[in-house]
Amino acid sequence: MVLDGLVGRILNSRPSVLKTRPGMALAAGVPYDTGRVAVFESLAAHLRSNPLPMPFAVATTAEARRNFAFLESSFSNFIEGTEFDVQEARGFVLDGKPIEHRPKDSHDIIGVFEQALSPTWSTLTLPAGEPVLEQMRARHRHQMERRPEVNPGEFKFKSKRAGNTEFVRPDMVRGTLIEGSKLLASVPSGTARAMFAMFLTAEVHPFDDGNGRLARLVMNAELSAANGCRIIVPTLYREQYLDCLRVLTRDANPVPFLKAMQYIHDWTARFDYQDLDQVIAEMTKCHAFERSLVQFQLLTPGQTQADPT
C-alpha cells in the first residue's frame, strides 16, 4: 500500500506524502538529476571552505573593454569549433567589414561579443530557483538567434553526449538548474561563484548547442559584477580546461579544475588590453593561438621560454 501510494503520487493519480526532495520534485513535474546535484553540493562546500583569489578588472577603459570582449568571444568560439583567424574575426566584429562567408559562424562570435561587452549582459548574474530558467533561455536566445536549427532559447529535446559523458537528461534540465542554482548564494561572490556558475551551466548542458560559450559568459558575468577580471581561455589551453572539467564531472574532484582556472585567470589579468594590436602580438608570443601541446607551452607576458618541466 505504501508503494502504491508513492507510485500513485508520482503519477499524480493518488494522494500520498513524498518526503524526499527528489520525490517531491518529481511529483511537482520538475525532476532533477540527484547525482549531478550531489556534485554541485560537493563543489559548493569546497568553494566555501577554500577561498579563491580574484584579480581585479584590468580592462577599465571603454576601448580596453571592447578589445577584451572581442578576444574573449574569439577564443570562446574557437574552443567550440567556430574557427576564424583573429584578424579576420576582428574585421567583421570590430571594423564593420561585410560578412561574406560563414555568416552564421560569424554571428556566433558577434553574439558572444555583445554579451561580453553590453552592461545588460556582462554583469547579469544567475538568479536562484525558477528565475534561472528564463535568464538562461534569454541569454541563449540572444546568443544563437541566427541559428534556428538549434532552437535558440529552448531547452534541449534530446540527450547530449561528449565522449563518455552523458549530460543531464532533457526531462531533468529544468529541475537540475533550479536545484543547482539554489546553491549559488551559499558560495562566496567573485571567483568562487563564477566557477560554480560556469560548472553548473556546463554540466547541465541545457541546450542543443552553445553551452560552452554560455557557461563562460555566466562565469564572467559573476566576475564583472564583483569588479573582477574576466577570464579568457586561449586556444592552447583548451585541452587542460576540458580535461579538468571531465575530472570534476566523473570524480567529483574540484581541485584540478580550480587550479587550472586560477592559473588561466592570473594569465588573463597580466595583459594590457588598451591596444588591440599590441595585446594580439603579446598573446602570439605567449603561444595563445597555437593548438599543439606537444610543440608549445602557454607562456606568460615577458616569459621567454617554457619551464623545463
VEXVEX-376392 format. One record per residue: residue in one letter; x, y, z of N, C-alpha, C in turn. Coordinates in steps of 0.1 Angstrom, whole numbers, padded with zeros to 4 digits, always signed. Example, Ala and Ser with C-alpha at 12.3 -4.5 7.8 and 13.67 -1.06 7.14 Angstrom:
A+0132-0057+0078+0123-0045+0078+0132-0033+0078
S+0128-0022+0071+0137-0011+0071+0129+0000+0079
REM end
This chain:
M+0008-0012+0000+0000+0000+0000+0009+0013+0000
V+0019+0012+0008+0028+0024+0008+0034+0026-0005
L+0039+0015-0012+0045+0016-0025+0034+0021-0035
D+0022+0016-0034+0012+0021-0043+0009+0036-0042
G+0009+0040-0029+0007+0054-0027+0018+0063-0033
L+0031+0058-0031+0042+0066-0037+0041+0067-0052
V+0039+0055-0058+0038+0055-0072+0026+0063-0077
G+0015+0062-0070+0003+0070-0074+0005+0085-0073
R+0013+0089-0062+0016+0103-0061+0025+0108-0072
I+0035+0100-0075+0044+0104-0086+0037+0105-0099
L+0027+0096-0101+0019+0096-0114+0007+0106-0113
N+0006+0113-0101-0005+0122-0099-0019+0116-0100
S-0019+0103-0096-0032+0096-0096-0037+0092-0082
R-0029+0094-0072-0033+0090-0058-0025+0099-0048
P-0032+0104-0038-0025+0113-0028-0016+0104-0020
S-0005+0110-0016+0005+0104-0007+0014+0115-0003
V+0023+0112+0006+0033+0122+0011+0047+0117+0006
L+0053+0126-0002+0067+0123-0006+0076+0132+0002
K+0085+0126+0010+0092+0134+0019+0106+0138+0014
T+0111+0131+0004+0124+0134-0002+0124+0145-0012
R+0134+0153-0013+0135+0164-0023+0133+0158-0037
P+0140+0148-0041+0138+0143-0055+0124+0138-0057
G+0118+0131-0047+0104+0127-0049+0094+0138-0050
M+0096+0148-0042+0087+0160-0043+0088+0167-0056
A+0101+0168-0060+0104+0175-0073+0097+0167-0085
L+0099+0154-0084+0093+0146-0095+0077+0147-0095
A+0071+0147-0083+0057+0148-0082+0052+0162-0087
A+0061+0172-0085+0057+0186-0090+0060+0188-0105
G+0065+0178-0111+0068+0179-0126+0081+0185-0129
V+0090+0186-0120+0104+0192-0122+0114+0183-0116
P+0115+0170-0121+0125+0161-0116+0139+0166-0119
Y+0149+0162-0110+0162+0166-0112+0172+0155-0111
D+0184+0157-0116+0195+0147-0116+0201+0147-0102
T+0198+0137-0094+0203+0137-0080+0218+0136-0080
G+0224+0128-0089+0239+0126-0089+0246+0139-0092
R+0240+0147-0102+0246+0160-0106+0245+0170-0094
V+0233+0170-0088+0231+0179-0077+0241+0176-0065
A+0244+0163-0063+0253+0159-0053+0267+0165-0056
V+0271+0165-0069+0284+0170-0073+0284+0185-0071
F+0273+0192-0074+0272+0206-0072+0273+0210-0057
E+0267+0202-0048+0268+0204-0034+0282+0202-0029
S+0289+0192-0034+0303+0190-0031+0312+0201-0035
L+0309+0206-0047+0317+0218-0052+0315+0230-0044
A+0302+0233-0041+0298+0244-0033+0305+0244-0019
A+0305+0232-0013+0312+0230+0000+0326+0233-0001
H+0333+0228-0011+0347+0231-0013+0350+0246-0015
L+0342+0252-0023+0344+0266-0025+0341+0275-0013
R+0332+0271-0004+0330+0278+0008+0342+0277+0018
S+0349+0266+0017+0360+0263+0027+0374+0266+0022
N+0375+0269+0009+0388+0272+0002+0387+0285-0006
P+0389+0296+0001+0388+0309-0006+0397+0310-0019
L+0392+0316-0029+0399+0318-0041+0403+0333-0044
P+0415+0336-0048+0418+0349-0051+0411+0354-0064
M+0409+0367-0065+0402+0373-0076+0410+0385-0081
P+0418+0383-0093+0424+0395-0099+0413+0405-0102
F+0416+0418-0100+0407+0429-0103+0407+0431-0118
A+0396+0437-0123+0395+0440-0137+0406+0449-0142
V+0412+0445-0153+0423+0452-0159+0419+0460-0171
A+0408+0456-0177+0402+0464-0189+0393+0474-0183
T+0398+0486-0180+0389+0496-0173+0385+0508-0182
T+0390+0509-0194+0385+0520-0203+0376+0514-0213
A+0368+0522-0220+0359+0517-0230+0366+0509-0241
E+0377+0515-0245+0385+0508-0256+0390+0494-0251
A+0396+0494-0239+0401+0481-0234+0390+0471-0232
R+0378+0475-0227+0367+0466-0225+0363+0460-0239
R+0362+0469-0249+0358+0464-0262+0368+0454-0268
N+0381+0457-0266+0392+0448-0271+0391+0435-0263
F+0389+0435-0250+0388+0423-0242+0376+0415-0246
A+0365+0421-0248+0353+0414-0252+0355+0407-0266
F+0362+0414-0275+0364+0407-0288+0373+0395-0286
L+0384+0396-0278+0393+0384-0276+0386+0373-0269
E+0378+0377-0258+0370+0367-0251+0361+0359-0260
S+0354+0366-0269+0345+0360-0278+0352+0351-0289
S+0363+0357-0294+0370+0349-0304+0376+0336-0299
F+0382+0337-0287+0387+0324-0281+0376+0315-0277
S+0365+0320-0271+0355+0312-0267+0348+0304-0278
N+0347+0310-0289+0341+0304-0301+0351+0294-0307
F+0364+0297-0307+0374+0289-0313+0374+0275-0306
I+0373+0276-0292+0372+0264-0284+0361+0254-0289
E+0350+0260-0293+0338+0252-0297+0338+0249-0311
G+0348+0252-0319+0349+0248-0333+0346+0259-0343
T+0342+0271-0338+0339+0282-0347+0352+0289-0349
E+0360+0285-0359+0374+0289-0360+0376+0299-0371
F+0380+0311-0367+0384+0321-0376+0398+0326-0372
D+0406+0331-0381+0418+0338-0378+0414+0350-0371
V+0422+0354-0361+0419+0365-0352+0417+0378-0360
Q+0425+0380-0370+0424+0393-0378+0411+0393-0386
E+0408+0381-0391+0395+0380-0399+0383+0383-0390
A+0383+0377-0378+0373+0379-0369+0372+0394-0365
R+0384+0400-0363+0384+0414-0360+0377+0423-0370
G+0379+0419-0383+0373+0426-0394+0358+0427-0393
F+0351+0416-0391+0337+0417-0391+0331+0420-0377
V+0338+0418-0366+0333+0422-0353+0335+0436-0350
L+0347+0441-0352+0351+0455-0347+0352+0465-0359
D+0355+0461-0371+0357+0470-0382+0346+0472-0391
G+0335+0464-0389+0323+0465-0397+0324+0460-0411
K+0334+0451-0414+0336+0446-0427+0324+0436-0430
P+0319+0436-0442+0308+0427-0445+0311+0412-0443
I+0302+0405-0438+0303+0390-0436+0300+0383-0449
E+0310+0379-0457+0308+0374-0470+0307+0359-0470
H+0312+0352-0460+0310+0338-0460+0309+0333-0445
R+0303+0322-0443+0301+0316-0430+0293+0326-0421
P+0282+0332-0426+0275+0342-0418+0270+0337-0404
K+0266+0325-0403+0261+0320-0390+0273+0319-0380
D+0284+0314-0385+0296+0313-0376+0300+0327-0372
S+0300+0336-0381+0303+0350-0378+0294+0356-0367
H+0281+0353-0368+0272+0359-0359+0273+0352-0345
D+0278+0339-0345+0281+0333-0332+0291+0341-0324
I+0301+0346-0331+0312+0354-0324+0306+0367-0320
I+0298+0373-0329+0292+0386-0325+0283+0385-0314
G+0275+0374-0313+0266+0372-0302+0273+0371-0288
V+0284+0364-0288+0291+0363-0275+0298+0377-0272
F+0303+0383-0283+0310+0396-0281+0300+0406-0275
E+0288+0406-0280+0278+0416-0274+0274+0413-0260
Q+0273+0400-0256+0270+0397-0242+0282+0400-0233
A+0295+0399-0238+0306+0401-0230+0308+0416-0228
L+0303+0425-0237+0305+0439-0237+0294+0447-0231
S+0282+0443-0234+0270+0451-0230+0267+0450-0215
P+0266+0461-0208+0262+0461-0194+0249+0453-0191
T+0241+0452-0201+0228+0445-0199+0231+0430-0196
W+0242+0425-0202+0245+0411-0201+0258+0409-0193
S+0268+0417-0194+0281+0414-0189+0282+0413-0174
T+0272+0419-0167+0272+0418-0152+0259+0411-0147
L+0252+0405-0156+0239+0399-0152+0242+0385-0146
T+0241+0384-0133+0245+0372-0126+0232+0362-0125
L+0235+0350-0124+0224+0340-0123+0216+0341-0111
P+0203+0341-0112+0194+0341-0100+0192+0327-0095
A+0187+0325-0083+0184+0312-0078+0170+0308-0080
G+0168+0295-0081+0155+0289-0083+0149+0291-0097
E+0136+0291-0098+0130+0291-0111+0134+0303-0120
P+0137+0315-0115+0141+0326-0124+0154+0323-0132
V+0162+0313-0128+0174+0310-0136+0170+0304-0149
L+0158+0298-0150+0154+0292-0163+0152+0303-0174
E+0145+0313-0170+0142+0324-0180+0155+0331-0184
Q+0164+0334-0174+0176+0341-0178+0185+0332-0188
M+0186+0319-0185+0193+0310-0193+0187+0310-0208
R+0174+0310-0208+0168+0309-0221+0170+0323-0229
A+0169+0334-0222+0171+0347-0228+0185+0348-0233
R+0195+0344-0225+0209+0345-0229+0211+0337-0242
H+0206+0325-0242+0208+0316-0253+0201+0321-0265
R+0189+0326-0264+0181+0331-0275+0189+0342-0282
H+0195+0351-0274+0202+0362-0280+0215+0357-0286
Q+0222+0348-0279+0235+0343-0284+0234+0335-0297
M+0223+0327-0299+0222+0318-0310+0210+0322-0319
E+0206+0335-0319+0194+0339-0327+0195+0337-0342
R+0208+0336-0347+0209+0334-0362+0210+0319-0365
R+0207+0310-0356+0208+0296-0358+0194+0289-0354
P+0184+0291-0362+0171+0285-0359+0172+0270-0357
E+0181+0263-0364+0182+0249-0363+0186+0244-0350
V+0191+0252-0341+0195+0247-0327+0185+0252-0317
N+0173+0257-0321+0162+0261-0312+0167+0271-0302
P+0171+0283-0306+0175+0294-0297+0165+0296-0285
G+0170+0296-0273+0161+0298-0262+0153+0287-0257
E+0154+0275-0264+0146+0264-0260+0155+0253-0254
F+0151+0247-0243+0159+0237-0237+0159+0225-0246
K+0170+0217-0246+0171+0205-0255+0160+0195-0254
F+0157+0189-0265+0147+0178-0265+0153+0164-0265
K+0166+0164-0269+0173+0151-0270+0185+0151-0261
S+0189+0139-0256+0201+0138-0247+0213+0142-0255
K+0223+0147-0248+0236+0151-0254+0247+0144-0247
R+0257+0140-0255+0269+0134-0250+0281+0141-0255
A+0292+0140-0247+0306+0144-0251+0315+0133-0247
G+0320+0125-0257+0328+0113-0254+0320+0103-0245
N+0326+0100-0234+0319+0091-0225+0309+0098-0215
T+0308+0111-0216+0300+0118-0206+0286+0121-0212
E+0276+0116-0205+0262+0120-0209+0257+0131-0200
F+0253+0142-0206+0248+0153-0198+0234+0151-0192
V+0229+0160-0185+0216+0158-0178+0205+0156-0189
R+0197+0146-0186+0186+0143-0195+0176+0155-0197
P+0171+0156-0209+0162+0167-0212+0151+0169-0202
D+0145+0158-0197+0133+0160-0187+0138+0164-0174
M+0151+0164-0171+0156+0169-0158+0164+0182-0159
V+0164+0188-0171+0172+0201-0172+0167+0211-0163
R+0154+0214-0163+0148+0225-0155+0150+0222-0140
G+0147+0210-0136+0148+0208-0122+0162+0208-0117
T+0172+0204-0125+0186+0204-0121+0191+0218-0121
L+0187+0226-0130+0191+0240-0130+0185+0247-0117
I+0173+0245-0114+0166+0251-0103+0173+0247-0090
E+0176+0234-0088+0182+0229-0076+0196+0233-0075
G+0204+0233-0086+0218+0237-0086+0219+0252-0083
S+0210+0260-0089+0212+0274-0087+0208+0279-0073
K+0201+0271-0065+0198+0274-0052+0211+0274-0043
L+0221+0268-0048+0234+0268-0040+0242+0280-0043
L+0239+0288-0053+0247+0300-0056+0250+0309-0044
A+0239+0312-0037+0240+0322-0026+0249+0317-0015
S+0251+0304-0014+0260+0298-0004+0274+0299-0007
V+0278+0303-0019+0291+0303-0024+0296+0318-0024
P+0308+0321-0019+0313+0335-0019+0313+0341-0033
S+0309+0354-0033+0308+0361-0046+0323+0362-0052
G+0323+0365-0065+0336+0367-0071+0340+0354-0078
T+0353+0350-0076+0359+0339-0083+0351+0326-0080
A+0348+0323-0067+0342+0311-0063+0328+0309-0070
R+0320+0320-0069+0307+0319-0075+0308+0318-0090
A+0318+0324-0096+0320+0323-0111+0323+0309-0115
M+0331+0302-0107+0334+0288-0110+0322+0279-0109
F+0314+0282-0098+0302+0274-0096+0292+0276-0108
A+0290+0289-0111+0280+0292-0122+0284+0285-0135
M+0297+0286-0138+0302+0280-0150+0300+0265-0151
F+0304+0258-0140+0303+0244-0139+0288+0240-0140
L+0279+0247-0133+0265+0244-0133+0260+0244-0147
T+0263+0254-0155+0258+0255-0168+0264+0245-0177
A+0277+0243-0176+0284+0233-0185+0279+0219-0182
E+0277+0216-0169+0273+0202-0165+0259+0199-0169
V+0250+0208-0167+0236+0205-0172+0235+0205-0187
H+0243+0213-0194+0243+0213-0208+0229+0215-0214
P+0222+0226-0210+0207+0226-0212+0202+0228-0227
F+0211+0232-0236+0207+0235-0249+0213+0226-0260
D+0208+0226-0272+0213+0218-0283+0227+0222-0287
D+0230+0235-0286+0244+0240-0290+0246+0253-0282
G+0259+0257-0281+0262+0269-0275+0264+0269-0260
N+0264+0256-0254+0265+0255-0240+0279+0259-0234
G+0290+0256-0240+0303+0260-0235+0304+0275-0235
R+0300+0282-0246+0301+0296-0246+0292+0303-0236
L+0280+0297-0234+0271+0302-0224+0277+0301-0210
A+0283+0289-0207+0289+0287-0194+0300+0297-0191
R+0308+0300-0201+0319+0310-0199+0313+0324-0197
L+0302+0327-0204+0296+0340-0202+0290+0342-0188
V+0283+0332-0183+0278+0333-0170+0289+0334-0159
M+0300+0326-0162+0312+0327-0153+0317+0342-0152
N+0319+0347-0164+0325+0361-0165+0315+0372-0160
A+0302+0369-0161+0293+0379-0155+0294+0380-0140
E+0297+0368-0134+0299+0368-0119+0311+0376-0116
L+0322+0375-0124+0334+0382-0121+0332+0397-0123
S+0326+0401-0134+0324+0415-0137+0315+0422-0127
A+0306+0414-0122+0297+0420-0111+0304+0423-0098
A+0316+0416-0096+0324+0418-0084+0336+0426-0087
N+0336+0433-0099+0348+0441-0104+0360+0432-0105
G+0359+0420-0109+0370+0411-0111+0373+0411-0126
C+0385+0406-0129+0390+0404-0143+0382+0392-0148
R+0376+0394-0160+0370+0383-0167+0381+0373-0172
I+0377+0361-0176+0386+0350-0179+0386+0347-0194
I+0397+0347-0200+0399+0342-0214+0405+0328-0214
V+0400+0319-0221+0406+0306-0222+0412+0305-0236
P+0425+0306-0237+0431+0306-0250+0431+0293-0257
T+0433+0293-0270+0433+0280-0278+0442+0270-0272
L+0454+0273-0269+0464+0263-0264+0460+0257-0251
Y+0451+0264-0243+0447+0259-0230+0434+0250-0231
R+0429+0248-0243+0416+0242-0244+0416+0228-0238
E+0426+0220-0241+0426+0206-0236+0427+0205-0221
Q+0436+0213-0215+0436+0213-0200+0423+0217-0194
Y+0417+0227-0199+0404+0232-0195+0393+0221-0195
L+0392+0215-0206+0382+0204-0208+0385+0192-0200
D+0398+0188-0199+0402+0177-0191+0398+0179-0176
C+0401+0191-0171+0398+0193-0157+0383+0193-0154
L+0375+0198-0164+0360+0197-0163+0356+0183-0162
R+0362+0174-0170+0359+0160-0170+0362+0153-0157
V+0373+0157-0151+0376+0151-0138+0366+0155-0127
L+0362+0168-0128+0351+0172-0118+0338+0165-0121
T+0335+0163-0133+0322+0156-0137+0323+0141-0132
R+0334+0134-0135+0334+0120-0133+0338+0116-0118
D+0347+0124-0112+0353+0120-0099+0348+0130-0088
A+0340+0140-0091+0336+0150-0081+0348+0156-0074
N+0359+0157-0082+0372+0163-0076+0374+0177-0082
P+0371+0187-0074+0372+0201-0080+0387+0206-0080
V+0396+0200-0074+0410+0206-0072+0416+0208-0086
P+0417+0199-0095+0424+0202-0108+0417+0213-0116
F+0404+0213-0115+0396+0223-0122+0399+0237-0117
L+0398+0238-0104+0400+0252-0097+0415+0256-0099
K+0424+0247-0098+0438+0251-0100+0441+0256-0114
A+0435+0249-0124+0436+0253-0138+0430+0266-0141
M+0418+0268-0135+0411+0281-0137+0418+0293-0130
Q+0424+0290-0119+0431+0301-0112+0444+0305-0120
Y+0450+0295-0126+0462+0298-0135+0458+0306-0147
I+0447+0302-0154+0443+0310-0165+0437+0323-0162
H+0431+0325-0150+0426+0337-0145+0438+0347-0143
D+0448+0343-0137+0460+0351-0135+0467+0354-0148
W+0467+0345-0157+0473+0347-0170+0465+0358-0178
T+0452+0357-0178+0444+0367-0184+0447+0381-0179
A+0448+0382-0166+0450+0395-0159+0463+0402-0162
R+0473+0395-0168+0486+0400-0170+0488+0408-0182
F+0478+0409-0191+0479+0416-0203+0473+0430-0202
D+0478+0439-0210+0472+0453-0212+0463+0453-0224
Y+0451+0455-0223+0441+0454-0234+0438+0467-0241
Q+0445+0478-0238+0442+0491-0243+0445+0491-0258
D+0455+0485-0263+0459+0485-0277+0457+0471-0282
L+0448+0469-0291+0445+0455-0296+0456+0449-0304
D+0463+0457-0313+0474+0451-0320+0485+0446-0310
Q+0488+0454-0300+0498+0451-0290+0494+0438-0283
V+0482+0437-0278+0478+0425-0270+0478+0413-0279
I+0474+0414-0291+0474+0402-0300+0488+0398-0302
A+0497+0407-0304+0511+0404-0306+0517+0397-0294
E+0514+0402-0282+0519+0397-0270+0513+0383-0267
M+0500+0381-0270+0494+0367-0269+0500+0358-0279
T+0504+0363-0291+0510+0354-0301+0524+0349-0295
K+0531+0358-0289+0544+0354-0283+0542+0344-0272
C+0531+0345-0266+0528+0335-0255+0522+0322-0259
H+0520+0321-0273+0515+0309-0279+0500+0307-0277
A+0493+0317-0273+0479+0316-0270+0471+0311-0282
F+0475+0313-0294+0467+0310-0306+0471+0296-0312
E+0481+0290-0306+0486+0277-0310+0477+0266-0305
R+0478+0254-0311+0470+0242-0308+0477+0231-0302
S+0490+0229-0306+0497+0217-0302+0504+0218-0288
L+0500+0210-0279+0507+0210-0266+0520+0202-0266
V+0522+0195-0277+0535+0188-0279+0546+0198-0283
Q+0542+0208-0291+0551+0217-0297+0552+0230-0288
F+0542+0234-0281+0542+0247-0274+0537+0245-0260
Q+0541+0255-0252+0536+0257-0238+0531+0271-0237
L+0520+0273-0230+0515+0286-0228+0524+0294-0219
L+0529+0306-0224+0538+0314-0217+0530+0326-0211
T+0536+0333-0201+0530+0345-0196+0538+0357-0202
P+0532+0368-0202+0538+0380-0208+0552+0382-0202
G+0562+0384-0210+0576+0386-0206+0584+0373-0204
Q+0577+0361-0204+0584+0349-0203+0589+0345-0216
T+0602+0342-0217+0609+0340-0230+0610+0325-0234
Q+0609+0316-0224+0610+0302-0228+0601+0294-0218
A+0598+0282-0222+0590+0273-0214+0597+0268-0202
D+0590+0265-0192+0596+0259-0180+0601+0246-0183
P+0613+0242-0177+0619+0229-0180+0610+0217-0178
T+0600+0218-0169+0590+0207-0166+0580+0206-0178
REM end
